[in-house]
Amino acid sequence: MNLSHISSASHRTQNMENKTTEPNDFTSPLLPTSYGAHDVGVDFLEKRHNEASSVPTTLILTTLVAVFGSYVFGSAIGYSSPTQSGIMRDLNLGVAQYSIFGSILTIGAMIGAVVSGRIADYAGRRVAMGFSQIFCILGWFAITFSKIAWWLYVGRLLIGCGIGLLSYVVPVYVAEITPKNLRGAFTAVHQLMICCGMSLTYLIGAYANWRILALIGIIPCLLQLLCLPFIPDSPRWLAKVGRLKESDSALQHLRGKNADVYQEATEIRDYTEAFQKQTEASIIGLFRMQYLKSLIVGVGLMILQQFGGINGIVFYANSIFISSGFSESFGTVAIVAVKIPMTSLGVLLMDKSGRRPLLLVSAVGTCLGCFLAALSFFLQDLHKWKQVSPIMALVGVLVYVGFYSIGMGAIPWVIMSEIFPINVKGSAGSLVTLVSWLCSWIISYAFNFLMNWSSAGTFFMFSAICGFTVLFVAKLVPETKGRTLEEIQACMSSYSSAKK
């Protein structure tokens, strides 16, 4: 199907621009879905077609290839926990040296985040994923054959660079290839696969040698690298770089041979042409008024996600379980038993309940979990309720992990992939991903100092931040369920422009 000579394209673009000059209520549809009698007929037929058809196999397989990268992300994060004693013993490392090994992953991820948007914009989403896996494979090999600490550091740094790229490009790619009615659930699979990667790495690491575990880490990297040539690139990226026929072909391939992609392809082309007239923004250029709303939402969610204490709480979880009278292995199993089902539930609910309700429920739950843990430490400091307070801490941690997994873990990445226009997506994605990793490092580094200051105070602080997240989501975060990326981005831009 050749869409290069559509007579109504410019007329439709003008209509869209006229209809998005006023701010919108983000809890209602962002843009009207009809433009005229002809389009109403097209919408009706498309709706009937979508209801009658199932999810295309090509879309499922393409998404599966993409989220191999998410699994790599999770296995890299989970690697340092079960291997600590083996690596320290075999290479004669001290605690300080192993701490460098564990934390340098975050430094590498920040480096990868800085360049992730540019690589994905100029070379394409598939190339960016392949590039990241080369870094990860080299890093795993360096760890596998390490004889001294420096090789461990180099390997861990390379893997960090790789997952910094992956943390941006995987959710963006999945969001760009999926239809609006499936986008939330498919993008949330990114977080589910991270969870699976961490959990399986913990499980295998309990029985396998650390060198064998590093070799096993190469397998999903190779799987994605070998499968990437067989999946299409993002239709929206192809349209952005002017490869319009390839964009139409990729979209048809992803939706199925018999699907009518006329309206979706036209909308992608119209919005791409409209945004191409604007210059591509650098990171400094993102602070214009027209992008302000998107930037506040994207960066704000990442800061609140990390400063809500996830890394610190997971880090301290085993100690809490031990103080409650349970074994360390029980703690690991308990977290996995809560995390995987709740993350799966979040995936299933993403496109049914919407992003905002899940985020609000998640933020309230994490606030409650932190408050219970804080109250437990407070009672321990007062030497009261000695039998109850450890159990309260255990329940608090499990409540926190469960509610974090259902929303706050995945949805900030889903929304980040949806709200930025194509001309700023690279720069904005790099900035948002960098902020996420920087905040992750700050919490990881500061957590022990905070706990030495006051365990109860630390968790009360986390609870307050989670409570503020409820207000942030209620006031600023748009509901993006059931809207195309073009509708979301046009409305966000028009809302910010109306503030001028």
NUSE-93140 format. One record per residue (C-alpha): x, y negated, z; residue number from 1. Coordinates in pm, whole numbers. Layout:
% NUSE-93140
((X Y Z) NUM)
...
% end
This chain:
% NUSE-93140
((0 0 0) 1)
((147 -334 -111) 2)
((57 -617 124) 3)
((279 -883 -33) 4)
((-4 -1056 -223) 5)
((-281 -1095 31) 6)
((-478 -1405 -58) 7)
((-619 -1452 290) 8)
((-288 -1441 477) 9)
((-221 -1815 490) 10)
((-588 -1891 568) 11)
((-584 -1642 856) 12)
((-258 -1783 993) 13)
((-413 -2131 996) 14)
((-719 -2000 1178) 15)
((-503 -1829 1440) 16)
((-304 -2147 1500) 17)
((-623 -2350 1538) 18)
((-774 -2101 1782) 19)
((-473 -2088 2012) 20)
((-433 -2457 2090) 21)
((-620 -2439 2420) 22)
((-518 -2253 2732) 23)
((-702 -1928 2790) 24)
((-828 -1735 3088) 25)
((-584 -1446 3111) 26)
((-845 -1213 3254) 27)
((-1055 -1244 2938) 28)
((-963 -1147 2578) 29)
((-668 -1359 2469) 30)
((-780 -1414 2112) 31)
((-1106 -1354 1929) 32)
((-1092 -1036 1723) 33)
((-1307 -1155 1435) 34)
((-1237 -1422 1176) 35)
((-1525 -1375 938) 36)
((-1782 -1135 799) 37)
((-1524 -940 603) 38)
((-1300 -899 906) 39)
((-1594 -790 1123) 40)
((-1652 -510 875) 41)
((-1283 -417 879) 42)
((-1282 -421 1263) 43)
((-1592 -202 1276) 44)
((-1448 53 1034) 45)
((-1111 49 1210) 46)
((-1279 100 1548) 47)
((-1472 400 1416) 48)
((-1155 539 1263) 49)
((-956 498 1584) 50)
((-1229 661 1789) 51)
((-1246 955 1551) 52)
((-874 1015 1522) 53)
((-626 1149 1772) 54)
((-283 1014 1856) 55)
((-54 1077 1553) 56)
((208 1345 1607) 57)
((472 1120 1449) 58)
((408 852 1712) 59)
((440 1104 1996) 60)
((764 1250 1858) 61)
((910 905 1789) 62)
((833 793 2144) 63)
((983 1115 2281) 64)
((1309 1047 2098) 65)
((1317 692 2235) 66)
((1258 797 2597) 67)
((1548 1042 2586) 68)
((1734 716 2656) 69)
((1521 662 2966) 70)
((1614 1010 3089) 71)
((1983 920 3042) 72)
((1919 602 3243) 73)
((1772 805 3532) 74)
((2043 1072 3531) 75)
((2316 804 3541) 76)
((2156 635 3843) 77)
((2104 966 4023) 78)
((2451 1109 3955) 79)
((2643 944 4240) 80)
((2425 1078 4522) 81)
((2462 1459 4497) 82)
((2826 1443 4380) 83)
((2973 1222 4653) 84)
((3127 1492 4874) 85)
((3263 1693 4579) 86)
((3429 1397 4405) 87)
((3575 1258 4727) 88)
((3717 1599 4818) 89)
((3857 1696 4476) 90)
((4014 1357 4394) 91)
((4099 1264 4753) 92)
((3897 941 4749) 93)
((3810 726 5046) 94)
((3470 574 5114) 95)
((3576 238 4971) 96)
((3696 399 4646) 97)
((3376 597 4607) 98)
((3171 284 4677) 99)
((3345 117 4384) 100)
((3258 419 4168) 101)
((2891 398 4267) 102)
((2850 22 4234) 103)
((3047 -36 3914) 104)
((2755 113 3720) 105)
((2556 -202 3799) 106)
((2841 -424 3674) 107)
((2847 -231 3346) 108)
((2468 -257 3319) 109)
((2488 -636 3353) 110)
((2743 -645 3069) 111)
((2517 -426 2856) 112)
((2215 -642 2941) 113)
((2389 -960 2821) 114)
((2441 -820 2470) 115)
((2134 -595 2451) 116)
((1898 -847 2293) 117)
((2148 -963 2030) 118)
((2240 -611 1924) 119)
((1873 -506 1907) 120)
((1784 -819 1706) 121)
((2068 -811 1455) 122)
((2126 -437 1409) 123)
((1779 -303 1494) 124)
((1629 -107 1779) 125)
((1747 233 1655) 126)
((2107 119 1609) 127)
((2104 -35 1958) 128)
((1989 297 2108) 129)
((2256 487 1915) 130)
((2523 238 2020) 131)
((2426 277 2385) 132)
((2448 657 2366) 133)
((2803 639 2229) 134)
((2899 440 2540) 135)
((2724 693 2764) 136)
((2887 997 2596) 137)
((3234 844 2626) 138)
((3161 761 2991) 139)
((3044 1112 3078) 140)
((3353 1264 2912) 141)
((3580 1026 3106) 142)
((3418 1135 3434) 143)
((3428 1504 3342) 144)
((3805 1505 3281) 145)
((3902 1252 3550) 146)
((4216 1325 3750) 147)
((4244 984 3915) 148)
((4000 723 4043) 149)
((4059 482 3753) 150)
((3919 727 3499) 151)
((3609 762 3716) 152)
((3570 383 3721) 153)
((3613 351 3343) 154)
((3362 629 3278) 155)
((3107 485 3518) 156)
((3152 136 3369) 157)
((3095 269 3014) 158)
((2778 450 3123) 159)
((2663 128 3290) 160)
((2708 -64 2964) 161)
((2505 204 2787) 162)
((2212 202 3030) 163)
((2213 -179 3038) 164)
((2137 -163 2664) 165)
((1883 116 2709) 166)
((1694 -61 2988) 167)
((1602 -334 2739) 168)
((1571 -164 2403) 169)
((1367 147 2495) 170)
((1058 -31 2638) 171)
((1074 -297 2365) 172)
((1093 -35 2088) 173)
((810 175 2233) 174)
((590 -135 2278) 175)
((652 -241 1917) 176)
((563 94 1759) 177)
((247 179 1955) 178)
((-111 55 1894) 179)
((-264 -177 2151) 180)
((-489 88 2307) 181)
((-192 315 2385) 182)
((91 68 2440) 183)
((75 49 2821) 184)
((79 424 2879) 185)
((347 493 2618) 186)
((573 215 2748) 187)
((525 336 3106) 188)
((665 677 3001) 189)
((1001 493 3008) 190)
((978 473 3388) 191)
((845 829 3416) 192)
((1147 963 3227) 193)
((1383 759 3445) 194)
((1217 924 3744) 195)
((1253 1271 3585) 196)
((1619 1206 3503) 197)
((1696 1107 3862) 198)
((1501 1397 4011) 199)
((1653 1668 3791) 200)
((2001 1527 3847) 201)
((1945 1547 4224) 202)
((1818 1904 4188) 203)
((2094 2031 3957) 204)
((2359 1840 4155) 205)
((2266 2033 4467) 206)
((2399 2351 4301) 207)
((2637 2245 4019) 208)
((2992 2113 4038) 209)
((3026 1740 3968) 210)
((3222 1799 3646) 211)
((2955 2039 3519) 212)
((2686 1786 3611) 213)
((2867 1519 3406) 214)
((2883 1754 3106) 215)
((2511 1825 3143) 216)
((2456 1447 3132) 217)
((2590 1444 2775) 218)
((2310 1672 2645) 219)
((2022 1414 2639) 220)
((2264 1156 2493) 221)
((2344 1387 2202) 222)
((1978 1479 2155) 223)
((1879 1116 2108) 224)
((2180 1037 1891) 225)
((2104 1328 1654) 226)
((1730 1251 1636) 227)
((1754 873 1577) 228)
((1804 900 1196) 229)
((1470 1080 1168) 230)
((1251 814 1336) 231)
((1141 482 1181) 232)
((1266 149 1302) 233)
((1025 -97 1461) 234)
((778 -235 1201) 235)
((788 -572 1379) 236)
((1168 -588 1366) 237)
((1166 -488 998) 238)
((917 -769 926) 239)
((1132 -1013 1122) 240)
((1438 -944 906) 241)
((1237 -967 584) 242)
((1212 -597 500) 243)
((836 -615 449) 244)
((783 -303 237) 245)
((980 -97 488) 246)
((774 -250 768) 247)
((449 -144 599) 248)
((589 203 531) 249)
((710 248 892) 250)
((372 136 1027) 251)
((187 380 800) 252)
((421 661 907) 253)
((361 586 1277) 254)
((-18 560 1245) 255)
((-64 865 1021) 256)
((-104 911 645) 257)
((-480 857 649) 258)
((-487 561 888) 259)
((-597 217 766) 260)
((-313 -16 870) 261)
((-426 -315 660) 262)
((-535 -538 947) 263)
((-244 -453 1180) 264)
((17 -496 906) 265)
((-134 -829 800) 266)
((-137 -957 1157) 267)
((227 -855 1210) 268)
((323 -1035 888) 269)
((125 -1350 962) 270)
((267 -1395 1310) 271)
((618 -1308 1203) 272)
((603 -1570 927) 273)
((465 -1827 1172) 274)
((740 -1766 1427) 275)
((1013 -1743 1162) 276)
((953 -2113 1089) 277)
((1087 -2182 1437) 278)
((1459 -2153 1501) 279)
((1577 -1850 1692) 280)
((1628 -1960 2051) 281)
((1943 -1908 2255) 282)
((1917 -1834 2627) 283)
((1931 -2211 2697) 284)
((1660 -2266 2434) 285)
((1428 -2036 2629) 286)
((1368 -2310 2884) 287)
((1147 -2507 2644) 288)
((791 -2569 2757) 289)
((640 -2336 2494) 290)
((823 -2035 2642) 291)
((797 -2142 3007) 292)
((496 -1928 3100) 293)
((647 -1613 2948) 294)
((983 -1680 3114) 295)
((834 -1737 3459) 296)
((628 -1417 3436) 297)
((910 -1200 3295) 298)
((1189 -1320 3525) 299)
((960 -1354 3827) 300)
((838 -995 3807) 301)
((1195 -863 3783) 302)
((1311 -1066 4085) 303)
((1013 -957 4294) 304)
((1053 -595 4182) 305)
((1411 -582 4312) 306)
((1382 -815 4612) 307)
((1090 -606 4734) 308)
((1365 -376 4859) 309)
((1342 -67 4638) 310)
((1716 3 4623) 311)
((1767 -58 4992) 312)
((1470 155 5098) 313)
((1568 450 4880) 314)
((1927 410 5001) 315)
((1817 421 5367) 316)
((1546 686 5319) 317)
((1761 986 5418) 318)
((1863 819 5744) 319)
((1499 749 5823) 320)
((1407 1111 5756) 321)
((1691 1235 5974) 322)
((1590 1000 6257) 323)
((1236 1138 6224) 324)
((1366 1488 6293) 325)
((1365 1613 5933) 326)
((1657 1738 5727) 327)
((1823 1531 5454) 328)
((1708 1780 5188) 329)
((1350 1738 5311) 330)
((1384 1364 5252) 331)
((1498 1412 4893) 332)
((1222 1663 4818) 333)
((958 1441 4985) 334)
((1053 1136 4777) 335)
((1053 1337 4453) 336)
((721 1499 4549) 337)
((567 1153 4589) 338)
((748 966 4312) 339)
((684 1190 4009) 340)
((306 1240 4060) 341)
((248 871 4139) 342)
((454 759 3838) 343)
((252 1000 3621) 344)
((-70 859 3766) 345)
((47 509 3676) 346)
((105 620 3316) 347)
((-247 766 3295) 348)
((-411 455 3446) 349)
((-208 193 3257) 350)
((-446 156 2962) 351)
((-761 237 3160) 352)
((-746 8 3462) 353)
((-510 -251 3311) 354)
((-175 -398 3418) 355)
((-298 -656 3670) 356)
((-510 -422 3887) 357)
((-228 -166 3904) 358)
((26 -434 3991) 359)
((-198 -575 4263) 360)
((-264 -231 4417) 361)
((107 -148 4393) 362)
((215 -474 4559) 363)
((-38 -434 4841) 364)
((78 -74 4899) 365)
((448 -163 4907) 366)
((369 -449 5147) 367)
((191 -203 5377) 368)
((472 55 5352) 369)
((740 -201 5444) 370)
((526 -331 5730) 371)
((491 20 5877) 372)
((867 77 5853) 373)
((936 -265 6007) 374)
((692 -197 6289) 375)
((863 137 6353) 376)
((1204 -28 6390) 377)
((1054 -302 6605) 378)
((905 -42 6843) 379)
((1235 148 6852) 380)
((1415 -173 6952) 381)
((1164 -216 7236) 382)
((1198 154 7330) 383)
((824 203 7300) 384)
((618 477 7131) 385)
((934 685 7087) 386)
((740 987 6961) 387)
((531 791 6711) 388)
((774 536 6568) 389)
((992 782 6364) 390)
((679 929 6205) 391)
((559 576 6130) 392)
((889 506 5951) 393)
((855 828 5750) 394)
((500 740 5645) 395)
((605 384 5565) 396)
((882 497 5330) 397)
((658 748 5149) 398)
((377 492 5116) 399)
((624 239 4977) 400)
((777 481 4725) 401)
((435 607 4614) 402)
((280 265 4557) 403)
((600 128 4398) 404)
((593 418 4150) 405)
((234 357 4043) 406)
((291 -2 3931) 407)
((589 -214 4031) 408)
((837 39 3895) 409)
((709 43 3536) 410)
((478 -252 3471) 411)
((736 -536 3485) 412)
((919 -361 3199) 413)
((593 -310 3009) 414)
((502 -678 3041) 415)
((855 -790 2955) 416)
((827 -598 2626) 417)
((490 -761 2545) 418)
((504 -1132 2625) 419)
((799 -1276 2430) 420)
((762 -1386 2064) 421)
((978 -1213 1805) 422)
((1203 -1520 1754) 423)
((1308 -1526 2122) 424)
((1268 -1160 2217) 425)
((1641 -1086 2197) 426)
((1757 -1378 2412) 427)
((1466 -1346 2653) 428)
((1507 -971 2688) 429)
((1878 -1009 2761) 430)
((1808 -1271 3029) 431)
((1529 -1073 3196) 432)
((1731 -749 3194) 433)
((2039 -929 3330) 434)
((1830 -1080 3613) 435)
((1696 -734 3699) 436)
((2042 -578 3725) 437)
((2187 -878 3911) 438)
((1910 -865 4171) 439)
((1958 -488 4197) 440)
((2326 -543 4276) 441)
((2249 -816 4532) 442)
((2006 -595 4725) 443)
((2238 -293 4709) 444)
((2532 -498 4833) 445)
((2347 -694 5103) 446)
((2130 -416 5244) 447)
((2377 -279 5500) 448)
((2455 -630 5623) 449)
((2085 -702 5661) 450)
((2028 -378 5851) 451)
((2315 -460 6087) 452)
((2153 -799 6148) 453)
((1805 -657 6217) 454)
((1640 -341 6084) 455)
((1293 -465 6174) 456)
((1366 -812 6034) 457)
((1489 -666 5706) 458)
((1171 -467 5648) 459)
((948 -752 5761) 460)
((1126 -966 5500) 461)
((1066 -702 5230) 462)
((701 -684 5337) 463)
((666 -1062 5305) 464)
((817 -1056 4954) 465)
((575 -778 4852) 466)
((292 -989 4993) 467)
((408 -1287 4785) 468)
((409 -1055 4482) 469)
((32 -1011 4525) 470)
((-16 -1389 4496) 471)
((227 -1415 4201) 472)
((43 -1145 4006) 473)
((-302 -1286 4088) 474)
((-209 -1639 3978) 475)
((35 -1598 3689) 476)
((48 -1251 3535) 477)
((-180 -1205 3230) 478)
((-387 -895 3160) 479)
((-239 -756 2838) 480)
((-442 -436 2810) 481)
((-614 -390 2475) 482)
((-444 -683 2296) 483)
((-193 -675 2018) 484)
((154 -813 2085) 485)
((79 -1098 1846) 486)
((-237 -1196 2039) 487)
((-53 -1191 2373) 488)
((241 -1394 2247) 489)
((28 -1654 2072) 490)
((-179 -1710 2382) 491)
((123 -1734 2614) 492)
((281 -1991 2382) 493)
((-39 -2195 2349) 494)
((-91 -2190 2726) 495)
((259 -2329 2787) 496)
((222 -2584 2506) 497)
((-103 -2709 2660) 498)
((91 -2794 2977) 499)
((295 -3056 2791) 500)
% end
